Amino acid sequence: MKSESIVVVGAGVIGLDVALVLAKRGYGRHTTIIAEHLPGDTSINYTSPWAGANFSAISASDANALRWDKMGYAYLLSLAAKDGKDAFVKETTSTEYWDEMPSSAKIDSMAKYLKNFKAIPAGDLPSGVAYGIEFTTITLNAPMHIRYLLRKLTEEYGVRVVRKRVPDITSGFLSKDTKVVFNCTGNASRDLNGVQDSKCYPTRGQILLAKTPHVQQNVMRHGKDYETYVIPRPYSNGNVILGGFMQKGVSTADTFSYETESILSRTTAMLPSLASSETQILGAFSGLRPSREGGARVSKEMIQVDGTGRQGVLVHNYGAGGTGFQAGYGMAIEAANSVAEELQALDERASL
């Protein structure tokens, strides 16, 4: 096999997780990542560094989302235990509230595997809250975690990385040796030639980065048309992410003072200790979650690569919205599993 036998297009957490799963299966030196944006970049079109990020109940309640969440939680819990400081991943106490009763499928599923899970007695819930839970979550320092992933892939597994913008998905087939391409292009999948998925749309969020060394817990409140959250950013000298907004179809990179005021009002009402004189607001930022009607797409297809009739395998893996850090590893496992036979065939040809 050649270094471009397998190509991953996109280097957000979704693409990096796919490359990691492939590398763990022995394909690191046969994998190339192609991406316009890489860890360390701060473009509005590069979603991952702007994330909170954590494991939460913000995801959907369909079978795919429930399965990916469970797989992702197990992976992140293990990573926090084995390599937490280097990976910028940490176990954190968490409380989540709902203004309306959440899906029973969601709660029943989470209750079976979340560490220290318990429902909060109705009499202990804040005013206006219909349901609440406590559990041990995983928080991630998003920009540092994706740098960790890229470093691990290149230095430990020998994955090749090329900074390049592809005009169409078939450009991922770098040469006649490229047999499998993973499309992990997030929001770009809406307009990228060869994909052009009309179900894709951005979901804008505005967040605040604050220094609050006295805040150690993750707290979230799920409203009918809003999300409020306080997410500690591990190994960052006391920084937290305060949010937020879920604005479907909005793609502006601008930040707004009235949204900042709304975030501060909601988060301090939810967690009064934020009103401490120790709290310092370091900045306001916006990000565009790569959302998709019907949920994330993880599927395989055969496509014609060029005018000669050559066929290639294309695996789509995008559309996780705001759940990429928690669902990404489970999605990556299933994306890689979908081409297990093709990868085995590459192994067999290489051994001839």
Summary of the structure (lengths in Angstrom):
residues: 352
radius of gyration: 20.4
end to end distance: 10.8
largest distance: 69.1
contacts: 1194
relative contact order: 0.21
helix: 37%
strand: 29%
